[in-house]
């Protein structure tokens, strides 16, 4: 059953910041548009199949992989709550769920 998806303010900011970074780095919106589409696809997948993500250290929090990024989310009663987006190339100690 498809659930409603709610993005945390933190996750919305991280996605915006990530897309802006790639626009400035590449001097083009092309990659950011493609990356945003990949995040949309990932969210559509977990909306339809909430338990398809892998468990994180915290068993209540799951994640899906989008390129070099991990999209962390929590399944609540009638919603999927997107918690954060994390660049997997960073040190694991920098991850704060």
N, CA, C and O atoms as a GROMACS GRO file, in nm:
protein
  388
    1UNK      N    1   0.084  -0.118   0.000
    1UNK     CA    2   0.000   0.000   0.000
    1UNK      C    3   0.089   0.125   0.000
    1UNK      O    4   0.182   0.137   0.081
    2UNK      N    5   0.061   0.216  -0.090
    2UNK     CA    6   0.138   0.340  -0.098
    2UNK      C    7   0.106   0.428   0.022
    2UNK      O    8  -0.009   0.442   0.063
    3UNK      N    9   0.211   0.487   0.075
    3UNK     CA   10   0.197   0.575   0.191
    3UNK      C   11   0.232   0.717   0.152
    3UNK      O   12   0.297   0.742   0.050
    4UNK      N   13   0.188   0.810   0.234
    4UNK     CA   14   0.223   0.950   0.214
    4UNK      C   15   0.369   0.970   0.253
    4UNK      O   16   0.417   0.910   0.349
    5UNK      N   17   0.439   1.055   0.179
    5UNK     CA   18   0.579   1.084   0.206
    5UNK      C   19   0.591   1.228   0.257
    5UNK      O   20   0.538   1.321   0.197
    6UNK      N   21   0.661   1.243   0.368
    6UNK     CA   22   0.688   1.376   0.424
    6UNK      C   23   0.839   1.390   0.439
    6UNK      O   24   0.906   1.304   0.497
    7UNK      N   25   0.890   1.501   0.385
    7UNK     CA   26   1.033   1.530   0.396
    7UNK      C   27   1.057   1.617   0.518
    7UNK      O   28   0.984   1.714   0.541
    8UNK      N   29   1.158   1.584   0.596
    8UNK     CA   30   1.198   1.671   0.707
    8UNK      C   31   1.257   1.799   0.649
    8UNK      O   32   1.302   1.800   0.534
    9UNK      N   33   1.257   1.905   0.727
    9UNK     CA   34   1.320   2.030   0.681
    9UNK      C   35   1.467   2.006   0.650
    9UNK      O   36   1.521   2.060   0.554
   10UNK      N   37   1.530   1.925   0.732
   10UNK     CA   38   1.672   1.893   0.712
   10UNK      C   39   1.695   1.826   0.577
   10UNK      O   40   1.785   1.865   0.503
   11UNK      N   41   1.612   1.725   0.545
   11UNK     CA   42   1.628   1.652   0.419
   11UNK      C   43   1.600   1.743   0.299
   11UNK      O   44   1.669   1.734   0.198
   12UNK      N   45   1.499   1.830   0.311
   12UNK     CA   46   1.470   1.924   0.201
   12UNK      C   47   1.588   2.016   0.178
   12UNK      O   48   1.626   2.041   0.063
   13UNK      N   49   1.646   2.067   0.285
   13UNK     CA   50   1.762   2.155   0.273
   13UNK      C   51   1.880   2.080   0.211
   13UNK      O   52   1.948   2.133   0.123
   14UNK      N   53   1.904   1.957   0.256
   14UNK     CA   54   2.017   1.879   0.204
   14UNK      C   55   2.001   1.851   0.055
   14UNK      O   56   2.098   1.859  -0.020
   15UNK      N   57   1.880   1.819   0.012
   15UNK     CA   58   1.856   1.794  -0.130
   15UNK      C   59   1.880   1.922  -0.210
   15UNK      O   60   1.946   1.920  -0.313
   16UNK      N   61   1.825   2.032  -0.162
   16UNK     CA   62   1.844   2.161  -0.231
   16UNK      C   63   1.993   2.195  -0.239
   16UNK      O   64   2.043   2.233  -0.344
   17UNK      N   65   2.061   2.182  -0.128
   17UNK     CA   66   2.204   2.214  -0.121
   17UNK      C   67   2.285   2.125  -0.216
   17UNK      O   68   2.376   2.172  -0.284
   18UNK      N   69   2.252   1.999  -0.219
   18UNK     CA   70   2.319   1.903  -0.306
   18UNK      C   71   2.299   1.938  -0.454
   18UNK      O   72   2.394   1.938  -0.532
   19UNK      N   73   2.176   1.968  -0.492
   19UNK     CA   74   2.148   2.002  -0.631
   19UNK      C   75   2.215   2.133  -0.670
   19UNK      O   76   2.266   2.146  -0.781
   20UNK      N   77   2.215   2.230  -0.580
   20UNK     CA   78   2.282   2.358  -0.606
   20UNK      C   79   2.433   2.339  -0.621
   20UNK      O   80   2.496   2.401  -0.706
   21UNK      N   81   2.490   2.252  -0.538
   21UNK     CA   82   2.634   2.224  -0.547
   21UNK      C   83   2.669   2.176  -0.688
   21UNK      O   84   2.765   2.224  -0.748
   22UNK      N   85   2.592   2.079  -0.740
   22UNK     CA   86   2.623   2.024  -0.871
   22UNK      C   87   2.598   2.124  -0.983
   22UNK      O   88   2.668   2.121  -1.084
   23UNK      N   89   2.501   2.212  -0.967
   23UNK     CA   90   2.478   2.316  -1.067
   23UNK      C   91   2.601   2.407  -1.076
   23UNK      O   92   2.649   2.437  -1.185
   24UNK      N   93   2.650   2.450  -0.960
   24UNK     CA   94   2.767   2.539  -0.957
   24UNK      C   95   2.895   2.468  -1.001
   24UNK      O   96   2.977   2.526  -1.072
   25UNK      N   97   2.910   2.345  -0.960
   25UNK     CA   98   3.032   2.271  -0.994
   25UNK      C   99   3.040   2.244  -1.144
   25UNK      O  100   3.146   2.259  -1.204
   26UNK      N  101   2.927   2.204  -1.203
   26UNK     CA  102   2.926   2.166  -1.345
   26UNK      C  103   2.890   2.282  -1.438
   26UNK      O  104   2.898   2.268  -1.560
   27UNK      N  105   2.852   2.395  -1.380
   27UNK     CA  106   2.808   2.511  -1.460
   27UNK      C  107   2.692   2.473  -1.553
   27UNK      O  108   2.678   2.526  -1.663
   28UNK      N  109   2.609   2.380  -1.505
   28UNK     CA  110   2.495   2.331  -1.582
   28UNK      C  111   2.394   2.269  -1.487
   28UNK      O  112   2.431   2.220  -1.380
   29UNK      N  113   2.269   2.270  -1.526
   29UNK     CA  114   2.164   2.208  -1.445
   29UNK      C  115   2.141   2.062  -1.484
   29UNK      O  116   2.066   1.992  -1.416
   30UNK      N  117   2.203   2.015  -1.589
   30UNK     CA  118   2.174   1.882  -1.642
   30UNK      C  119   2.190   1.770  -1.539
   30UNK      O  120   2.099   1.690  -1.520
   31UNK      N  121   2.304   1.766  -1.472
   31UNK     CA  122   2.327   1.658  -1.376
   31UNK      C  123   2.232   1.671  -1.257
   31UNK      O  124   2.181   1.570  -1.207
   32UNK      N  125   2.206   1.793  -1.211
   32UNK     CA  126   2.115   1.813  -1.098
   32UNK      C  127   1.974   1.766  -1.132
   32UNK      O  128   1.904   1.709  -1.048
   33UNK      N  129   1.932   1.792  -1.255
   33UNK     CA  130   1.799   1.746  -1.299
   33UNK      C  131   1.794   1.594  -1.299
   33UNK      O  132   1.697   1.534  -1.253
   34UNK      N  133   1.900   1.532  -1.351
   34UNK     CA  134   1.907   1.385  -1.354
   34UNK      C  135   1.909   1.328  -1.211
   34UNK      O  136   1.838   1.232  -1.181
   35UNK      N  137   1.991   1.388  -1.125
   35UNK     CA  138   2.001   1.340  -0.987
   35UNK      C  139   1.869   1.357  -0.912
   35UNK      O  140   1.828   1.269  -0.836
   36UNK      N  141   1.802   1.470  -0.934
   36UNK     CA  142   1.672   1.491  -0.871
   36UNK      C  143   1.571   1.386  -0.917
   36UNK      O  144   1.490   1.338  -0.839
   37UNK      N  145   1.578   1.350  -1.045
   37UNK     CA  146   1.492   1.244  -1.097
   37UNK      C  147   1.519   1.110  -1.031
   37UNK      O  148   1.427   1.032  -1.005
   38UNK      N  149   1.646   1.082  -1.003
   38UNK     CA  150   1.682   0.957  -0.935
   38UNK      C  151   1.627   0.956  -0.792
   38UNK      O  152   1.581   0.852  -0.743
   39UNK      N  153   1.633   1.070  -0.725
   39UNK     CA  154   1.574   1.078  -0.591
   39UNK      C  155   1.422   1.061  -0.598
   39UNK      O  156   1.363   0.995  -0.513
   40UNK      N  157   1.359   1.120  -0.699
   40UNK     CA  158   1.214   1.102  -0.717
   40UNK      C  159   1.179   0.955  -0.737
   40UNK      O  160   1.081   0.906  -0.681
   41UNK      N  161   1.259   0.885  -0.817
   41UNK     CA  162   1.236   0.742  -0.840
   41UNK      C  163   1.252   0.662  -0.711
   41UNK      O  164   1.174   0.572  -0.683
   42UNK      N  165   1.354   0.696  -0.633
   42UNK     CA  166   1.377   0.626  -0.506
   42UNK      C  167   1.261   0.647  -0.410
   42UNK      O  168   1.217   0.554  -0.342
   43UNK      N  169   1.212   0.770  -0.404
   43UNK     CA  170   1.099   0.800  -0.314
   43UNK      C  171   0.973   0.728  -0.363
   43UNK      O  172   0.895   0.679  -0.282
   44UNK      N  173   0.952   0.723  -0.494
   44UNK     CA  174   0.837   0.650  -0.547
   44UNK      C  175   0.846   0.502  -0.511
   44UNK      O  176   0.745   0.439  -0.479
   45UNK      N  177   0.967   0.447  -0.516
   45UNK     CA  178   0.985   0.306  -0.480
   45UNK      C  179   0.952   0.282  -0.333
   45UNK      O  180   0.879   0.189  -0.300
   46UNK      N  181   1.007   0.365  -0.245
   46UNK     CA  182   0.981   0.340  -0.102
   46UNK      C  183   0.838   0.378  -0.064
   46UNK      O  184   0.784   0.328   0.035
   47UNK      N  185   0.777   0.465  -0.142
   47UNK     CA  186   0.636   0.497  -0.118
   47UNK      C  187   0.550   0.373  -0.145
   47UNK      O  188   0.457   0.342  -0.071
   48UNK      N  189   0.583   0.305  -0.252
   48UNK     CA  190   0.507   0.186  -0.291
   48UNK      C  191   0.548   0.062  -0.211
   48UNK      O  192   0.464  -0.020  -0.174
   49UNK      N  193   0.678   0.051  -0.184
   49UNK     CA  194   0.732  -0.065  -0.110
   49UNK      C  195   0.817  -0.014   0.006
   49UNK      O  196   0.940  -0.017  -0.002
   50UNK      N  197   0.755   0.032   0.114
   50UNK     CA  198   0.828   0.098   0.223
   50UNK      C  199   0.938   0.014   0.286
   50UNK      O  200   1.038   0.067   0.334
   51UNK      N  201   0.921  -0.116   0.287
   51UNK     CA  202   1.019  -0.201   0.354
   51UNK      C  203   1.130  -0.248   0.260
   51UNK      O  204   1.208  -0.336   0.296
   52UNK      N  205   1.137  -0.191   0.141
   52UNK     CA  206   1.239  -0.233   0.045
   52UNK      C  207   1.377  -0.178   0.079
   52UNK      O  208   1.478  -0.231   0.032
   53UNK      N  209   1.384  -0.072   0.159
   53UNK     CA  210   1.513  -0.017   0.198
   53UNK      C  211   1.585  -0.106   0.298
   53UNK      O  212   1.524  -0.187   0.367
   54UNK      N  213   1.714  -0.088   0.305
   54UNK     CA  214   1.795  -0.166   0.400
   54UNK      C  215   1.786  -0.104   0.538
   54UNK      O  216   1.768   0.017   0.552
   55UNK      N  217   1.798  -0.187   0.640
   55UNK     CA  218   1.801  -0.138   0.778
   55UNK      C  219   1.934  -0.068   0.806
   55UNK      O  220   2.039  -0.114   0.762
   56UNK      N  221   1.926   0.042   0.878
   56UNK     CA  222   2.049   0.107   0.924
   56UNK      C  223   2.085   0.046   1.060
   56UNK      O  224   2.025  -0.053   1.101
   57UNK      N  225   2.181   0.104   1.126
   57UNK     CA  226   2.217   0.055   1.260
   57UNK      C  227   2.096   0.061   1.352
   57UNK      O  228   2.072  -0.031   1.430
   58UNK      N  229   2.019   0.169   1.341
   58UNK     CA  230   1.893   0.183   1.414
   58UNK      C  231   1.788   0.106   1.334
   58UNK      O  232   1.756   0.146   1.222
   59UNK      N  233   1.734   0.000   1.388
   59UNK     CA  234   1.641  -0.087   1.315
   59UNK      C  235   1.514  -0.016   1.269
   59UNK      O  236   1.445  -0.066   1.181
   60UNK      N  237   1.483   0.099   1.327
   60UNK     CA  238   1.363   0.174   1.288
   60UNK      C  239   1.388   0.258   1.163
   60UNK      O  240   1.294   0.302   1.098
   61UNK      N  241   1.514   0.281   1.130
   61UNK     CA  242   1.549   0.368   1.018
   61UNK      C  243   1.604   0.283   0.904
   61UNK      O  244   1.689   0.196   0.924
   62UNK      N  245   1.554   0.311   0.785
   62UNK     CA  246   1.598   0.239   0.666
   62UNK      C  247   1.664   0.338   0.570
   62UNK      O  248   1.655   0.459   0.588
   63UNK      N  249   1.729   0.284   0.467
   63UNK     CA  250   1.788   0.371   0.366
   63UNK      C  251   1.785   0.304   0.230
   63UNK      O  252   1.781   0.182   0.219
   64UNK      N  253   1.786   0.388   0.126
   64UNK     CA  254   1.803   0.341  -0.011
   64UNK      C  255   1.923   0.417  -0.068
   64UNK      O  256   1.955   0.528  -0.025
   65UNK      N  257   1.986   0.356  -0.164
   65UNK     CA  258   2.104   0.416  -0.227
   65UNK      C  259   2.063   0.487  -0.355
   65UNK      O  260   1.994   0.431  -0.440
   66UNK      N  261   2.108   0.612  -0.366
   66UNK     CA  262   2.087   0.692  -0.488
   66UNK      C  263   2.225   0.744  -0.528
   66UNK      O  264   2.275   0.841  -0.472
   67UNK      N  265   2.285   0.678  -0.626
   67UNK     CA  266   2.421   0.709  -0.668
   67UNK      C  267   2.517   0.700  -0.548
   67UNK      O  268   2.532   0.592  -0.490
   68UNK      N  269   2.581   0.811  -0.512
   68UNK     CA  270   2.674   0.812  -0.399
   68UNK      C  271   2.607   0.854  -0.268
   68UNK      O  272   2.675   0.881  -0.169
   69UNK      N  273   2.477   0.860  -0.268
   69UNK     CA  274   2.404   0.915  -0.153
   69UNK      C  275   2.312   0.810  -0.091
   69UNK      O  276   2.262   0.720  -0.158
   70UNK      N  277   2.293   0.824   0.038
   70UNK     CA  278   2.200   0.738   0.110
   70UNK      C  279   2.083   0.825   0.153
   70UNK      O  280   2.101   0.930   0.214
   71UNK      N  281   1.963   0.780   0.122
   71UNK     CA  282   1.840   0.849   0.158
   71UNK      C  283   1.781   0.773   0.276
   71UNK      O  284   1.730   0.662   0.260
   72UNK      N  285   1.788   0.833   0.396
   72UNK     CA  286   1.740   0.769   0.518
   72UNK      C  287   1.595   0.806   0.544
   72UNK      O  288   1.556   0.922   0.529
   73UNK      N  289   1.516   0.707   0.582
   73UNK     CA  290   1.375   0.732   0.609
   73UNK      C  291   1.326   0.641   0.721
   73UNK      O  292   1.389   0.542   0.758
   74UNK      N  293   1.211   0.678   0.772
   74UNK     CA  294   1.147   0.605   0.880
   74UNK      C  295   1.004   0.576   0.838
   74UNK      O  296   0.935   0.663   0.784
   75UNK      N  297   0.960   0.455   0.863
   75UNK     CA  298   0.822   0.418   0.833
   75UNK      C  299   0.740   0.442   0.959
   75UNK      O  300   0.765   0.383   1.064
   76UNK      N  301   0.643   0.528   0.946
   76UNK     CA  302   0.552   0.554   1.057
   76UNK      C  303   0.416   0.499   1.018
   76UNK      O  304   0.401   0.445   0.908
   77UNK      N  305   0.317   0.512   1.104
   77UNK     CA  306   0.187   0.450   1.079
   77UNK      C  307   0.136   0.468   0.937
   77UNK      O  308   0.121   0.370   0.863
   78UNK      N  309   0.110   0.590   0.897
   78UNK     CA  310   0.053   0.613   0.765
   78UNK      C  311   0.144   0.697   0.676
   78UNK      O  312   0.102   0.742   0.569
   79UNK      N  313   0.267   0.717   0.719
   79UNK     CA  314   0.358   0.801   0.641
   79UNK      C  315   0.498   0.741   0.634
   79UNK      O  316   0.537   0.655   0.714
   80UNK      N  317   0.572   0.790   0.537
   80UNK     CA  318   0.715   0.764   0.529
   80UNK      C  319   0.779   0.900   0.552
   80UNK      O  320   0.750   0.996   0.481
   81UNK      N  321   0.866   0.906   0.649
   81UNK     CA  322   0.929   1.032   0.688
   81UNK      C  323   1.073   1.029   0.641
   81UNK      O  324   1.154   0.952   0.691
   82UNK      N  325   1.106   1.115   0.543
   82UNK     CA  326   1.243   1.124   0.492
   82UNK      C  327   1.324   1.204   0.593
   82UNK      O  328   1.294   1.320   0.620
   83UNK      N  329   1.427   1.142   0.649
   83UNK     CA  330   1.505   1.203   0.756
   83UNK      C  331   1.623   1.286   0.705
   83UNK      O  332   1.639   1.402   0.744
   84UNK      N  333   1.703   1.227   0.619
   84UNK     CA  334   1.825   1.295   0.576
   84UNK      C  335   1.879   1.232   0.449
   84UNK      O  336   1.845   1.119   0.414
   85UNK      N  337   1.963   1.306   0.381
   85UNK     CA  338   2.040   1.257   0.266
   85UNK      C  339   2.186   1.270   0.306
   85UNK      O  340   2.231   1.375   0.352
   86UNK      N  341   2.260   1.161   0.287
   86UNK     CA  342   2.400   1.161   0.331
   86UNK      C  343   2.490   1.114   0.218
   86UNK      O  344   2.460   1.014   0.153
   87UNK      N  345   2.597   1.184   0.196
   87UNK     CA  346   2.696   1.149   0.094
   87UNK      C  347   2.782   1.036   0.150
   87UNK      O  348   2.854   1.054   0.248
   88UNK      N  349   2.775   0.920   0.088
   88UNK     CA  350   2.844   0.802   0.141
   88UNK      C  351   2.996   0.810   0.128
   88UNK      O  352   3.067   0.723   0.178
   89UNK      N  353   3.047   0.913   0.060
   89UNK     CA  354   3.191   0.929   0.049
   89UNK      C  355   3.250   1.000   0.170
   89UNK      O  356   3.371   1.015   0.181
   90UNK      N  357   3.164   1.044   0.261
   90UNK     CA  358   3.210   1.109   0.384
   90UNK      C  359   3.247   1.003   0.487
   90UNK      O  360   3.216   0.885   0.471
   91UNK      N  361   3.312   1.047   0.590
   91UNK     CA  362   3.346   0.958   0.700
   91UNK      C  363   3.218   0.914   0.770
   91UNK      O  364   3.131   0.997   0.798
   92UNK      N  365   3.204   0.786   0.800
   92UNK     CA  366   3.083   0.738   0.869
   92UNK      C  367   3.058   0.810   1.002
   92UNK      O  368   2.944   0.819   1.047
   93UNK      N  369   3.163   0.861   1.064
   93UNK     CA  370   3.144   0.931   1.191
   93UNK      C  371   3.070   1.063   1.174
   93UNK      O  372   3.022   1.120   1.272
   94UNK      N  373   3.060   1.113   1.050
   94UNK     CA  374   2.990   1.239   1.026
   94UNK      C  375   2.839   1.220   1.012
   94UNK      O  376   2.764   1.317   1.008
   95UNK      N  377   2.794   1.095   1.005
   95UNK     CA  378   2.651   1.066   0.991
   95UNK      C  379   2.581   1.087   1.124
   95UNK      O  380   2.617   1.026   1.224
   96UNK      N  381   2.482   1.173   1.124
   96UNK     CA  382   2.406   1.203   1.246
   96UNK      C  383   2.259   1.181   1.217
   96UNK      O  384   2.193   1.265   1.156
   97UNK      N  385   2.208   1.067   1.262
   97UNK     CA  386   2.066   1.039   1.242
   97UNK      C  387   1.995   1.090   1.363
   97UNK      O  388   1.873   1.078   1.372
   0.00000   0.00000   0.00000
